[in-house]
Amino acid sequence: MEKQSSLDHPSGFSKKGIKVDVIIPTLNEEQTIGSLIQSIRSSVFDENISIVVVDGGSTDRTAAICRSQNINFIVQKGKGKGRAIREAVEYSKADIVVFMDGDGTYSASDLQLLVEPLLKDEADMVVGSRTLGRREKGSITTFNSLGNALFNRAINFAMKSSISDSLSGYRALYRKTFNDLVLFGDNFEIEVEMTVEALIKGYRLLEVPIRYRLRKGSVTKLDPIHDGMRIGQTLLFILLNIRPLKFFGILSILFFIAGLYPASQVLYEKIFFGEIIHMPSVVFSSLLFVTATISLVMGIVSELLVRSRRRLEYLINKRFH
């Protein structure tokens, strides 16, 4: 994975005939959505750039503000950010889709950074990294930063990548690339899914540094505990589907190491006293060693299933493409 180290904006924006949709999921964003739309229009004056707002059932003036701005406005059928993004892409007819939040935390002036690498064929997905860029003080809580770092480490360990911001909601990719990703998440886990799916399928993922600002007016919809657990569960299932042998292999090693201490105690008693005094240690160590063996076998079987499925997918894609 590559990283762009400069915040300087590239010259030019779109190629002739390439349509770009900026997709903005909203839910009660009346205090920021109007200024965000104006900011996008003033930052990028191009007839090939359109704004699509998909609203998840706002009860404030978000819908009225969007309709007065003469943009593409759709009402979400389901609930959750992930479903909103999928519905908006189904609605879109653009070549490139850009996702950004409607709370004013992302800067419209960074749009060029995300779209230009796609137009130059330097990447298949471009992610705006808050970690690499400039963040206003207090824009991300310590708890959220810690969670993001843990998810990044898990992905990088499993995929041998160097992701710095897997949870960024500011990203751009070709619509055909998005449609090739297998995405099930209905909420905030959609970002992790897009990141991991792109890496699984071998797409070129480029991170660019962006500005990240304090949320203005609205209250965050992200529940650090509930959504964090949901994102973690999604990530766990994805990683199990990618590198099962590595996952179960680590579990096997941990169980084996844990079983060494009670086993050594049993051997010590047998050698120096001629009998085993602590019988529970025998049972406990045996249980740990058996669990380690079962974990290893599960990893091998799961790895065989995953590789067989990938071969089948490859043959199907080769036949129909």
DRENGU-69552 format. One record per atom (N, C-alpha, C): x, y, z; residue in three letters. Coordinates in steps of 0.001 Angstrom, whole numbers, padded with zeros to 6 digits, always signed. Atoms other than C-alpha are relative to their C-alpha. Example, Ala and Ser with C-alpha at 12.3 -4.5 7.8 and 13.67 -1.06 7.14 Angstrom:
<pts>
+000890-001190+000000ALA;+012300-004500+007800ALA;+000900+001200+000000ALA;-000820-001190-000060SER;+013670-001060+007140SER;-000770+001090+000730SER;
</pts>
This chain:
<pts>
+000829-001182+000000MET;+000000+000000+000000MET;+000866+001235+000000MET;-000787-001217+000124GLU;+001242+003459-000867GLU;-000601+001087+000876GLU;+000473-001150-000760LYS;+000993+006682+001067LYS;+000504+001276-000662LYS;-000387-001289+000542GLN;+000970+010211-000264GLN;+000362+000894+001166GLN;-000514-000690-001184SER;+003025+012381+002066SER;-000231+001501-000001SER;+000151-001452+000068SER;+002094+015867+000953SER;-001458+000390+000055SER;+001352-000537-000034LEU;-000998+017959+001614LEU;-000260+000938-001172LEU;+000179-000865+001151ASP;-000457+019916-001578ASP;-001007-000614-000959ASP;+001025+000492+000894HIS;-003384+019619-003969HIS;+000552-000118-001415HIS;-000445+000133+001360PRO;-002640+018252-007437PRO;-000785+000923-000916PRO;+000665-000879+000941SER;-003492+020430-010366SER;-000988-000792-000833SER;+000993+000686+000803GLY;-006573+019623-012418GLY;-000899-000838+000886GLY;+000884+000801-000842PHE;-009507+017540-011252PHE;-000579-001184-000738PHE;+000657+001125+000654SER;-011413+015442-013732SER;+000338-000070-001474SER;-000177+000203+001426LYS;-010942+013965-017135LYS;-001343+000170-000693LYS;+001223-000212+000751LYS;-013460+014709-019833LYS;-000808-001290-000054LYS;+000878+001161+000078GLY;-016404+012359-019590GLY;-000046-000839+001252GLY;+000002+000763-001246ILE;-015561+010978-016128ILE;-000926+000698+001000ILE;+000972-000554-000935LYS;-018528+011560-013827LYS;+000358-000383+001439LYS;-000317+000220-001415VAL;-018000+011904-010078VAL;-001204+000388+000852VAL;+001058-000286-000961ASP;-020657+011672-007373ASP;+000602+000072+001399ASP;-000390-000123-001406VAL;-019915+012960-003877VAL;-001206-000416+000830VAL;+001120+000577-000753ILE;-022146+010813-001657ILE;+000135+000362+001474ILE;-000016-000465-001386ILE;-023057+012235+001759ILE;-001180-000610+000752ILE;+001075+000510-000860PRO;-025082+010132+004236PRO;-000294+001026+001102PRO;+000354-000984-001027THR;-027003+012386+006639THR;-001055-000544+000950THR;+001044+000242-000992LEU;-029101+012144+009780LEU;+000051+001162+000988LEU;+000078-001190-000850ASN;-030082+015420+011440ASN;+001292+000826-000050ASN;-001222-000801+000212GLU;-027251+017509+009989GLU;-000341+001416-000466GLU;+000448-001297+000488GLU;-029125+020811+009526GLU;+001020+001115+000253GLU;-000940-001058-000341GLN;-026331+022814+011126GLN;+001257-000012-000871GLN;-001240+000097+000771THR;-023617+021631+008738THR;-000200-000312-001485THR;+000131+000504+001372ILE;-025064+020185+005518ILE;-000035+001121-001038ILE;+000067-001109+000959GLY;-025811+023532+003842GLY;+001365+000579-000309GLY;-001343-000558+000202SER;-022325+024935+004357SER;+000916-001013-000670SER;-000817+001027+000640LEU;-020793+021600+003326LEU;-000265-000045-001500LEU;+000344+000000+001435ILE;-022667+021623+000000ILE;+000613+001209-000691ILE;-000586-001211+000575GLN;-021591+025222-000642GLN;+001515-000108-000085GLN;-001457+000165-000011SER;-018019+024329+000288SER;+000460-000906-001137SER;-000352+000897+001111ILE;-017963+021462-002217ILE;-000094+000742-001319ILE;+000189-000727+001261ARG;-019304+023702-004976ARG;+001058+001074-000201ARG;-001011-001046+000143SER;-016826+026474-004247SER;+001403-000575-000160SER;-001321+000626+000103SER;-013869+024079-003952SER;+000205-000674-001346SER;-000091+000751+001255VAL;-014653+022108-007096VAL;-001068+000494-000952VAL;+000944-000477+001005PHE;-016248+023897-010002PHE;+000187-000843-001254PHE;-000143+000926+001121ASP;-016747+021114-012522ASP;-001370-000586-000306ASP;+001319+000493+000390GLU;-019835+020077-014465GLU;-000131-001511+000167GLU;+000033+001452-000158ASN;-018875+016415-014025ASN;-000115-000441+001460ASN;+000099+000313-001423ILE;-019119+016634-010217ILE;-001428+000224+000473ILE;+001354-000111-000542SER;-022508+015938-008606SER;+000008-000365+001472SER;+000137+000287-001428ILE;-023604+015835-004987ILE;-001254-000831+000217ILE;+001126+000872-000329VAL;-025827+013025-003733VAL;-000093-000098+001515VAL;+000238+000125-001434VAL;-027261+013286-000228VAL;-001031-001099+000225VAL;+000945+001077-000345VAL;-028876+010131+001158VAL;-000333+000149+001472VAL;+000412-000338-001361ASP;-030883+010879+004274ASP;-000654-001186+000688ASP;+000484+001142-000751GLY;-031612+008310+006953GLY;-001195+000278+000869GLY;+001206-000298-000770GLY;-034835+009885+008222GLY;+000173+001139+000969GLY;-000230-001155-000869SER;-033809+013263+009616SER;-001326+000614+000463SER;+001197-000649-000549THR;-036347+014967+011869THR;+000169+001508+000114THR;-000226-001447-000022ASP;-034794+018434+011570ASP;-000155+000550-001417ASP;+000158-000663+001297ARG;-034423+020728+008522ARG;+001003-000498-001052ARG;-001000+000513+000938THR;-031771+018601+006777THR;-000579-000184-001394THR;+000622+000265+001307ALA;-034124+017489+003966ALA;-000364+001302-000714ALA;+000407-001275+000603ALA;-035479+021018+003380ALA;+001206+000764-000525ALA;-001223-000695+000421ILE;-031969+022482+003190ILE;+000566-000639-001259ILE;-000557+000710+001166CYS;-030806+019815+000723CYS;-000840+000254-001252CYS;+000869-000224+001167ARG;-033831+020245-001555ARG;+000122+001431-000511ARG;-000149-001396+000436SER;-033281+024007-001630SER;+001324+000237-000704SER;-001327-000151+000599GLN;-029688+023459-002803GLN;+000083-000571-001415GLN;+000037+000547+001356ASN;-030723+021781-006067ASN;+001071-001075-000203ASN;-000919+001129+000101ILE;-028764+018567-005510ILE;-000819-001284-000132ILE;+000680+001293+000024ASN;-029591+014870-005840ASN;-000259-000428+001437ASN;+000377+000337-001373PHE;-031493+014017-002669PHE;-000877-001239-000001PHE;+000795+001218-000089ILE;-032765+010543-001826ILE;-000231-000335+001464ILE;+000336+000421-001363VAL;-034474+009197+001280VAL;+000345-001477+000127VAL;-000466+001366-000219GLN;-032885+006045+002622GLN;-001165-000922+000354GLN;+001056+000981-000282LYS;-035113+002956+002654LYS;+000257-000724+001317LYS;-000342+000708-001225GLY;-033253+001159+005437GLY;+000575+000935+001042GLY;-000615-000770-001069LYS;-031358+002294+008490LYS;+001495-000311+000061LYS;-001430+000209-000184GLY;-027641+002758+009145GLY;+000837+000574-001133GLY;-000901-000625+000969LYS;-024684+004352+007387LYS;+000393-000953-001115LYS;-000407+000960+001015GLY;-023615+001177+005605GLY;-001057-000197-001061GLY;+001093+000180+000953ARG;-027010+000668+004030ARG;-000217+001264-000816ARG;+000145-001268+000726ALA;-027192+004361+003115ALA;+001006+000085-001146ALA;-001038-000044+001029ILE;-023912+004093+001210ILE;-000340-000939-001149ILE;+000332+000954+001056ARG;-025026+000982-000679ARG;-001184+000484-000843ARG;+001160-000519+000730GLU;-028377+002558-001602GLU;+000396+001163-000908GLU;-000439-001146+000794ALA;-026658+005717-002817ALA;+000792-000446-001219ALA;-000779+000507+001147VAL;-024250+003744-005032VAL;-000926-000650-001026VAL;+000974+000566+000929GLU;-027194+001841-006522GLU;-000705+001106-000789GLU;+000635-001148+000647TYR;-028781+005206-007307TYR;+000942+000700-000972TYR;-000990-000755+000778SER;-025580+006687-008728SER;+000247-000624-001370SER;-000395+000425+001346LYS;-024674+006503-012402LYS;+001400+000516-000339LYS;-001328-000586+000210ALA;-021247+008126-011941ALA;+001058-001077-000170ALA;-001133+000914+000130ASP;-017908+006534-012772ASP;+000737-000137+001326ASP;-000714-000032-001280ILE;-016327+007546-009453ILE;-000957+000444+001097ILE;+000800-000415-001157VAL;-018020+007742-006054VAL;+000944+000393+001132VAL;-000769-000501-001143VAL;-016645+009734-003132VAL;-000935+000016+001195VAL;+000814+000016-001214PHE;-017959+009178+000398PHE;+000580+000984+001001PHE;-000419-000887-001078MET;-017824+011867+003041MET;-001173+000232+000944MET;+001042-000208-001001ASP;-019743+012588+006253ASP;-000596+001399-000133ASP;+000686-001276+000116GLY;-022249+015397+006508GLY;+000121+000891+001209GLY;-000107-000758-001248ASP;-021124+016707+009889ASP;+001051+001098-000032ASP;-000968-001079+000129GLY;-018480+019092+008563GLY;+001392-000311+000495GLY;-001327+000339-000510THR;-015492+017184+009944THR;+001022-000158-001128THR;-000899+000137+001153TYR;-014027+016498+006494TYR;-000049+001259-000849TYR;-000113-001230+000783SER;-012837+019308+004247SER;-000234-000272-001487SER;+000277+000143+001436ALA;-014239+019672+000720ALA;+001221+000348-000846ALA;-001195-000380+000755SER;-010924+021203-000342SER;+000953-001170-000211SER;-000842+001186+000172ASP;-009354+017732+000000ASP;-000533-000959-001059ASP;+000586+000877+001014LEU;-011578+016248-002714LEU;+000986-000341-001112LEU;-000974+000239+001073GLN;-008838+016654-005307GLN;+000999-001088+000386GLN;-000973+000994-000463LEU;-006457+014583-003191LEU;-000531-001416-000164LEU;+000577+001328+000071LEU;-008875+011669-003258LEU;-000292-000445-001432LEU;+000432+000378+001351VAL;-010024+011773-006884VAL;+001155-000075-000989VAL;-001081-000080+000987GLU;-006820+012661-008722GLU;+000759-001316-000189GLU;-000710+001275+000215PRO;-004988+009336-008072PRO;-000805-001020-000797PRO;+000838+000897+000793LEU;-007956+007465-009551LEU;+000051+000366-001473LEU;-000040-000470+001382LEU;-007938+009597-012678LEU;+001350-000259-000651LEU;-001347+000274+000511LYS;-004188+009062-013047LYS;+000344-001489+000026LYS;-000190+001449-000089ASP;-004617+005293-012536ASP;+001147-000355+000939ASP;-001016+000281-001013GLU;-002369+005376-009472GLU;-000561-000819+001163GLU;+000631+000741-001088ALA;-004874+003644-007180ALA;-001379-000451-000441ALA;+001365+000470+000236ASP;-008156+001734-007127ASP;-000944+000504+001085ASP;+000755-000621-001086MET;-009308+003115-003782MET;+000915+000981+000708MET;-000781-001023-000691VAL;-008113+006316-002146VAL;-000708+000337+001305VAL;+000567-000228-001333VAL;-008650+006793+001590VAL;+000641+001241+000613VAL;-000501-001171-000710GLY;-008336+010101+003399GLY;+000391-000374+001413GLY;-000492+000423-001307SER;-006171+009350+006418SER;+000063+001173+000976SER;-000047-001018-001057ARG;-006809+011417+009526ARG;+001280-000113+000805ARG;-001228+000229-000756THR;-003742+009875+011130THR;+001193+000667-000661THR;-001117-000593+000736LEU;-001381+011080+008406LEU;-000147+001503-000176LEU;+000250-001414+000259GLY;-003020+014485+008059GLY;-000006+000847+001253GLY;+000075-000944-001119ARG;-003786+017413+010342ARG;-001370-000081+000658ARG;+001252+000101-000742ARG;-006414+017022+013043ARG;-000114+001140+000996ARG;+000237-000994-001030GLU;-007951+019725+015144GLU;-000025-000678+001370GLU;-000052+000555-001342LYS;-007447+019182+018849LYS;-001402-000347+000482LYS;+001285+000444-000503GLY;-010304+017168+020277GLY;-000933-000567-001047GLY;+000870+000503+001070SER;-011684+016069+016893SER;-000214-001507+000100SER;+000125+001438-000227ILE;-011035+012404+017770ILE;+000352-000282+001458ILE;-000259+000296-001411THR;-011293+011131+021328THR;+001123-001030+000127THR;-001074+000967-000257THR;-008492+009111+022888THR;-000503-001430-000147THR;+000589+001336+000087PHE;-010800+006095+023125PHE;-000168-000430-001456PHE;+000193+000320+001421ASN;-011680+006252+019417ASN;+001337-000185-000711ASN;-001329+000142+000601SER;-008018+006726+018467SER;+000607-001350+000337SER;-000510+001293-000426LEU;-007092+003646+020483LEU;-000676-001135-000766LEU;+000735+001015+000741GLY;-009827+001594+018847GLY;+000433-000072-001449GLY;-000446-000054+001391ASN;-008777+002732+015380ASN;+001372-000642-000145ASN;-001355+000557+000048ALA;-005159+001830+016128ALA;-000021-001520+000120ALA;+000100+001450-000170LEU;-006150-001664+017297LEU;-000510-000672-001264LEU;+000526+000562+001240PHE;-008196-002308+014162PHE;+001056+000048-001109PHE;-001051-000121+001019ASN;-005351-001043+011976ASN;+001063-001082+000181ASN;-001026+001015-000275ARG;-002865-003361+013683ARG;-000492-001391-000377ARG;+000552+001313+000336ALA;-005166-006355+013260ALA;-000019-000210-001511ALA;+000045+000103+001462ILE;-005646-005648+009552ILE;+001408-000130-000566ILE;-001375+000033+000514ASN;-001955-004991+008959ASN;+000683-001329+000306ASN;-000575+001290-000364PHE;-000996-008183+010789PHE;-000520-001104-000917PHE;+000606+001056+000818ALA;-003423-010313+008796ALA;+000320+000162-001480ALA;-000140-000251+001434MET;-002927-008653+005404MET;+001404+000416-000418MET;-001356-000471+000281LYS;+000740-007611+005673LYS;-000037+001339-000729LYS;+000162-001330+000585SER;-000306-004048+004847SER;+000509+001050+000977SER;-000436-001084-000892SER;+000403-000654+006404SER;-001079+001076+000082SER;+001131-000910-000117ILE;-003026+000892+006861ILE;+000160+000884+001247ILE;-000096-000910-001138SER;-003088+003969+009090SER;-001365+000465+000501SER;+001321-000480-000407ASP;-006823+004787+009171ASP;-001081-000827-000696ASP;+000975+000905+000620SER;-009136+001861+008379SER;-001436+000470+000195SER;+001361-000444-000300LEU;-012166+003694+009818LEU;-000353+001348-000625LEU;+000277-001296+000624SER;-011951+006840+007704SER;-001270-000068-000847SER;+001219-000072+000795GLY;-015291+007858+006204GLY;+000145+000834-001248GLY;-000263-000849+001173TYR;-013657+009964+003486TYR;+000837-000819-000967TYR;-000719+000849+000942ARG;-012721+007780+000521ARG;-000647+000068-001372ARG;+000467-000057+001378ALA;-013055+007544-003252ALA;+000428-001262-000742ALA;-000316+001162+000826LEU;-013165+004668-005711LEU;-000951-000027-001191LEU;+000891+000160+001139TYR;-014633+003720-009070TYR;-001223-000799+000424TYR;+001244+000673-000382ARG;-018242+002592-008824ARG;+000062-001499-000309ARG;-000122+001416+000345LYS;-017408-000688-010561LYS;+000857-000737+001031LYS;-000807+000601-001062THR;-014770-001327-007895THR;-000844-000224+001242THR;+000884+000139-001163PHE;-017302-000696-005135PHE;-000933-001185-000174PHE;+000947+001086+000253ASN;-019744-003123-006747ASN;+000667-001370+000044ASN;-000728+001270-000060ASP;-017026-005799-006749ASP;+000321-000406+001434ASP;-000280+000300-001404LEU;-016627-005580-002973LEU;-001200-000682+000644LEU;+001065+000699-000724VAL;-018623-007932-000752VAL;-000211+000722+001325VAL;+000254-000847-001163LEU;-020189-005602+001812LEU;-001354-000332+000611LEU;+001232+000346-000689PHE;-022786-006612+004394PHE;-000341+000975+001119PHE;+000211-000870-001147GLY;-022379-003992+007123GLY;-001050+001058-000251GLY;+001050-001011+000123ASP;-025357-001728+007733ASP;+000335+001293+000732ASP;-000312-001174-000807ASN;-023634+000723+010052ASN;+001436+000462-000236ASN;-001324-000594+000150PHE;-020190+002198+010737PHE;+001079-001013-000366PHE;-000985+001012+000375GLU;-018424-001118+010082GLU;+000245-000056-001504GLU;-000144+000006+001459ILE;-018832-000430+006345ILE;+001394+000459-000428ILE;-001333-000488+000359GLU;-015492+001448+006311GLU;+001054-001095+000124GLU;-000938+001104-000190VAL;-013553-001508+007735VAL;-000195-001041-001095VAL;+000293+000978+001054GLU;-015301-003824+005259GLU;+000599+000435-001331GLU;-000540-000485+001276MET;-014336-001637+002299MET;+001519-000115-000024MET;-001460+000062-000078THR;-010717-001465+003467THR;+000500-001423-000176THR;-000470+001383+000035VAL;-010298-005192+004038VAL;-000346-000672-001319VAL;+000404+000604+001270GLU;-012257-006225+000943GLU;+000905+000448-001143GLU;-000894-000503+001045ALA;-010090-003993-001251ALA;+001357-000692+000067ALA;-001288+000683-000165LEU;-006941-005570+000208LEU;-000101-001471-000398LEU;+000186+001410+000344ILE;-008334-009104-000181ILE;+000028-000194-001510ILE;+000144+000152+001447LYS;-009146-008582-003846LYS;+001179+000579-000777LYS;-001213-000468+000664GLY;-005758-007057-004572GLY;-000093+001381-000618GLY;+000100-001356+000518TYR;-006934-003525-005317TYR;+001086+000888+000620TYR;-001027-000927-000480ARG;-004386-000747-004984ARG;-000653+001032+000923ARG;+000581-000906-000985LEU;-005236+001161-001808LEU;+001032+001064+000359LEU;-000893-001130-000257LEU;-003666+004583-001446LEU;-000582+000871+001105LEU;+000419-000927-001045GLU;-003865+006705+001685GLU;+000599+001379-000243GLU;-000476-001372+000146VAL;-003616+010484+001446VAL;-000321+000767+001284VAL;+000259-000773-001223PRO;-003320+012897+004393PRO;-001083+001050-000223PRO;+001090-000971+000118ILE;-006409+015036+004976ILE;-000116+000814+001284ILE;+000310-000806-001186ARG;-007604+017703+007365ARG;-001228-000597+000677ARG;+001161+000499-000743TYR;-009992+016594+010099TYR;-000337+001008+001078TYR;+000394-001103-000869ARG;-011984+019169+012025ARG;-000966-000454+001095ARG;+000960+000256-001064LEU;-014105+019334+015152LEU;-001412-000041-000566LEU;+001408+000061+000378ARG;-017741+018353+014756ARG;-000692+001294+000425ARG;+000658-001274-000284LYS;-019919+021438+014567LYS;-001503-000204+000185LYS;+001440-000019-000230GLY;-023342+021591+016144GLY;-000627-001338+000306GLY;+000694+001278-000161SER;-024577+018024+015701SER;+000740-000910+000976SER;-000562+000981-000919VAL;-024003+015138+018093VAL;+000391-001242-000784VAL;-000466+001180+000714THR;-022008+012129+016928THR;-000988-001160+000127THR;+000866+001188-000014LYS;-024031+009037+015975LYS;+000780-001245+000379LYS;-000844+001146-000308LEU;-021096+006774+016773LEU;+000015-000278+001503LEU;-000077+000454-001382ASP;-021419+004847+020031ASP;+001298-000776+000145ASP;-001320+000633-000065PRO;-017803+003995+020951PRO;-000034-001454+000451PRO;+000048+001359-000530ILE;-018760+000861+022901ILE;-000775-000923-000937ILE;+000868+000857+000809HIS;-021656-000575+020889HIS;+000518-000146-001420HIS;-000490+000058+001380ASP;-020365+000366+017438ASP;+001404-000568-000064ASP;-001342+000570-000033GLY;-016810-000518+018444GLY;-000046-001518+000043GLY;+000155+001452-000068MET;-017934-004035+019365MET;-000491-000558-001319MET;+000524+000459+001285ARG;-019860-004323+016111ARG;+001085+000015-001071ARG;-001107-000084+000954ILE;-016854-003169+014082ILE;+001013-001109+000272ILE;-000937+001061-000359GLY;-014610-005565+016011GLY;-000497-001372-000413GLY;+000587+001282+000411GLN;-016983-008467+015379GLN;+000091-000175-001505GLN;-000092+000058+001460THR;-017117-007636+011674THR;+001424-000280-000442THR;-001400+000190+000348LEU;-013334-007411+011508LEU;+000454-001426+000307LEU;-000372+001364-000378LEU;-012947-010735+013339LEU;-000499-001009-001031LEU;+000560+000926+000983PHE;-015265-012537+010921PHE;+000703+000124-001346PHE;-000697-000194+001274ILE;-013520-010982+007924ILE;+001376-000648+000040ILE;-001354+000554-000118LEU;-010067-011949+009168LEU;-000027-001526+000068LEU;+000144+001449-000031LEU;-011260-015480+009933LEU;-000247-000561-001398LEU;+000291+000414+001362ASN;-012420-015648+006339ASN;+001190+000202-000929ASN;-001176-000284+000829ILE;-009018-014464+005062ILE;+001181-000865+000407ILE;-001182+000694-000509ARG;-006316-015989+007275ARG;-000375-000904+001179ARG;+000420+000846-001135PRO;-007941-018754+009372PRO;+001144-000766+000645PRO;-001104+000769-000571LEU;-004718-020727+009790LEU;+000843+000866+000930LEU;-000770-000904-000857LYS;-002896-017704+011198LYS;-000746+000251+001307LYS;+000812-000280-001190PHE;-005761-016964+013599PHE;-000001-001199+000948PHE;+000070+001190-000855PHE;-006203-020524+014884PHE;+001396-000477+000407PHE;-001372+000355-000356GLY;-002434-021070+014811GLY;+000477+000757+001225GLY;-000365-000808-001170ILE;-001935-018212+017266ILE;-000724-000513+001245ILE;+000744+000566-001133LEU;-004696-019620+019489LEU;+000641-001300+000473LEU;-000623+001279-000338SER;-003023-023033+019347SER;+001287+000202+000798SER;-001261-000288-000702ILE;+000330-021586+020417ILE;-000268+000507+001412ILE;+000326-000548-001321LEU;-001273-019652+023284LEU;-000463-001096+000962LEU;+000467+001104-000848PHE;-003062-022741+024599PHE;+001154-000928+000371PHE;-001142+000888-000258PHE;+000129-024802+024269PHE;+000918+000601+001059PHE;-000863-000666-000976ILE;+002203-022240+026184ILE;-000643-000004+001384ILE;+000712-000007-001277ALA;-000477-021991+028868ALA;+000042-001371+000672ALA;-000020+001343-000563GLY;-000351-025762+029292GLY;+001356-000448+000495GLY;-001343+000415-000396LEU;+003402-025869+029860LEU;+000219+000066+001510LEU;-000247-000155-001434TYR;+003312-024624+033451TYR;-000598-001150+000823TYR;+000520+001133-000787PRO;+000893-027208+034913PRO;+000646-001326-000391PRO;-000657+001240+000421ALA;+002577-029907+032823ALA;+001380-000129+000637ALA;-001330+000037-000627SER;+006015-028963+034181SER;-000103-000318+001491SER;+000217+000297-001411GLN;+004622-029086+037714GLN;-000233-001499+000210GLN;+000272+001440-000077VAL;+003347-032616+037090VAL;+001286-000801-000184VAL;-001262+000704+000250LEU;+006712-033752+035670LEU;+000964+000134+001176LEU;-000881-000237-001155TYR;+008578-032185+038586TYR;-000367-000935+001154TYR;+000453+000864-001082GLU;+006469-034094+041109GLU;+000309-001474-000286GLU;-000247+001395+000358LYS;+006837-037370+039208LYS;+001479-000357+000101LYS;-001442+000269-000002ILE;+010612-037073+038894ILE;+000577+000028+001413ILE;-000635-000189-001309PHE;+011457-035845+042416PHE;-000739-000690+001153PHE;+000754+000638-001081PHE;+008671-037427+044474PHE;-000500-001397-000362PHE;+000407+001324+000435GLY;+007880-040493+042401GLY;-001487-000183-000167GLY;+001451+000061+000191GLU;+004179-039705+042316GLU;-000543+001397-000303GLU;+000642-001281+000344ILE;+001816-037002+041100ILE;-000916+000406+001141ILE;+000764-000474-001156ILE;+000428-034975+043994ILE;-001220+000813-000446ILE;+001076-000887+000457HIS;-001641-032385+042153HIS;-000643-000567-001271HIS;+000693+000590+001144MET;-003967-034407+039902MET;-000760+001025-000856MET;+000679-000998+000849PRO;-005953-031318+038808PRO;+000932+000614-001052PRO;-000954-000540+000974SER;-002762-030098+037106SER;+000100-000895-001228SER;-000025+000946+001124VAL;-002763-033251+034961VAL;-001184+000253-000918VAL;+001224-000229+000781VAL;-006354-032639+033876VAL;+000067+001331-000730VAL;-000042-001342+000583PHE;-005795-028927+033287PHE;+000986+000075-001168PHE;-001002-000039+001071SER;-002597-029340+031230SER;-000442-000829-001197SER;+000500+000843+001099SER;-004142-032167+029200SER;-001078+000728-000793SER;+001066-000753+000663LEU;-007180-030005+028478LEU;+000567+001095-000885LEU;-000615-001074+000786LEU;-004986-027128+027301LEU;+000713-000540-001235LEU;-000703+000583+001146PHE;-002860-029364+025051PHE;-000983-000535-001045PHE;+001024+000493+000940VAL;-005957-030992+023523VAL;-000656+001171-000722VAL;+000593-001192+000613THR;-007490-027553+022926THR;+000953+000604-001028THR;-000995-000510+000945ALA;-004246-026428+021260ALA;-000001-000830-001282ALA;+000018+000889+001167THR;-004366-029461+018961THR;-001260+000212-000832THR;+001266-000226+000707ILE;-008034-028908+018105ILE;+000036+001327-000760ILE;-000096-001313+000653SER;-007341-025221+017316SER;+000842-000080-001267SER;-000868+000146+001166LEU;-004525-026190+014975LEU;-000702-000748-001128LEU;+000738+000766+001009VAL;-006676-028772+013185VAL;-001090+000854-000633VAL;+001040-000895+000535MET;-009519-026244+012835MET;+000596+001018-000952MET;-000670-000958+000878GLY;-007073-023765+011347GLY;+000365-000607-001337GLY;-000396+000671+001251ILE;-005797-026264+008777ILE;-001219-000273-000868ILE;+001221+000290+000761VAL;-009308-027362+007759VAL;-000610+001280-000565VAL;+000559-001280+000457SER;-010537-023742+007565SER;+000822+000584-001144SER;-000870-000509+001053GLU;-007518-022767+005468GLU;-000249-000740-001309GLU;+000285+000783+001202LEU;-008238-025601+003030LEU;-001330+000425-000629LEU;+001304-000435+000510LEU;-011878-024496+002734LEU;+000095+001370-000661LEU;-000140-001354+000553VAL;-010921-020849+002157VAL;+000731-000036-001339VAL;-000759+000079+001252ARG;-008361-021756-000525ARG;-000818-000661-001100ARG;+000854+000654+000987SER;-010828-024076-002258SER;-001052+000970-000517SER;+000992-000984+000420ARG;-013447-021305-002292ARG;+000615+001045-000916ARG;-000668-000997+000839ARG;-010939-018835-003727ARG;+000285-000551-001392ARG;-000229+000614+001319ARG;-010011-021267-006506ARG;-001293-000051-000801ARG;+001301+000054+000670LEU;-013703-021711-007295LEU;-000404+001384-000494LEU;+000313-001365+000411GLU;-014243-017932-007361GLU;+000846+000420-001200GLU;-000898-000346+001094TYR;-011217-017544-009635TYR;-000465-000634-001310TYR;+000444+000705+001214LEU;-012508-020155-012092LEU;-001299+000601-000529LEU;+001272-000601+000412ILE;-016005-018601-012114ILE;+000243+001353-000656ILE;-000299-001327+000562ASN;-014632-015101-012708ASN;+000716-000100-001340ASN;-000733+000195+001258LYS;-012289-016353-015407LYS;-000929-000417-001125LYS;+000917+000483+001023ARG;-015151-018048-017224ARG;-000949+001078-000479ARG;+001028-000981+000359PHE;-017590-015160-017121PHE;+000539+001388-000283PHE;-000570-001302+000355HIS;-015159-012313-017738HIS;+000917-000204-001210HIS;
</pts>
